[in-house]
């Protein structure tokens, strides 16, 4: 099993943008040296605690400072980009990374993003736009001559050459026919993971608990079957909160009373409640919503504890999921806990993960 990281990136609201960005770059350099195999950088526009509207800027800088790790947008929200423009940006990133960037995509699920870009996410318009955008970008990447595409949301053209070929479509991907794509899913039986199965993309399960993780693979399998594909568990990525310390008590205290606890207390738990999704955090549906606290989440949803405890919790994820190819550590701002967080990452990759290989 491979190991990587997923960065939203998360930062406390008081963190200066530049300071947070430099911290993210330093962390990516750190995990590259440790031997982590991949890192995914999230994208949001209207979430102050996840302030990264252009993940490819962080990716491009990280590629200069790292040597081996795949650093990838995780990903572009397709309804908020013109597909002809984004097809060029992705092809350019693929070239300057020499194929060391996968490409994550999404349909966007933040209501304030929908309102800002005038996308009707409640009707599913964002998912329709995502599929149309994908079709257009793939058409560009695989084209050999001019074409016109008239869609529901965009009309685009690959123009014919002009001025003796000095004006021409010319930026094609380094990876043929195009970079490996990935789609993240969060909700039970995620429709975006069905799309991953249909297209043969990496499924990224940012799952908050084990109870519905198997439904993510069922969604991937359903999509693959519809497209006549065979779903491959080896390309499945599963993200989880992980923190290791010398004792269970120390690890729990660091989470509950640190930034991650604050992040859940002030952001994630209110968000889940507002969307009626608190049930996704429960190990038993009969648990009252009021019992789903940070302490509850640490116990039932996170891999937090001493090395033996975390090893067992990861084994539980493997068993409940049926198996997957890469464990992604959900990563956070840790300027206030540098030693603890980075020692946790070292223990994970050097002591625990070899036991799952």
Secondary structure, DSSP 8 states (H G I E B T S, - for coil): -EEEEEEEEE--TTS-HHHHHHHHHHHHHHHHHHT--EEEE---SS-GGG--S-HHHHHHHHHHH-SSSEEEEEEEEGGGS-HHHHHHHHHHHHHHTTT---EEEE----HHHHHHHT--GGGTHHHHHHHHHHHHHHHHHH-SS-EEEE-SS-EEEE---BTTTTB------SSSSS--EEEEE-STT-HHHHHHHHHT-EEEEE-S-STTHHHHHHHHHHHHHHTT----GGG-EEEE-EEE-SSHHHHHHHHHTSHHHHHIIIIIHHHHHHTT-GGGG-SSTTS-GGG--HHHHHHHTSEEESHHHHHHHHHHHHHHHT--SEEEEEEE--TTSHHHHHHHHHHIIIIIGGGG-
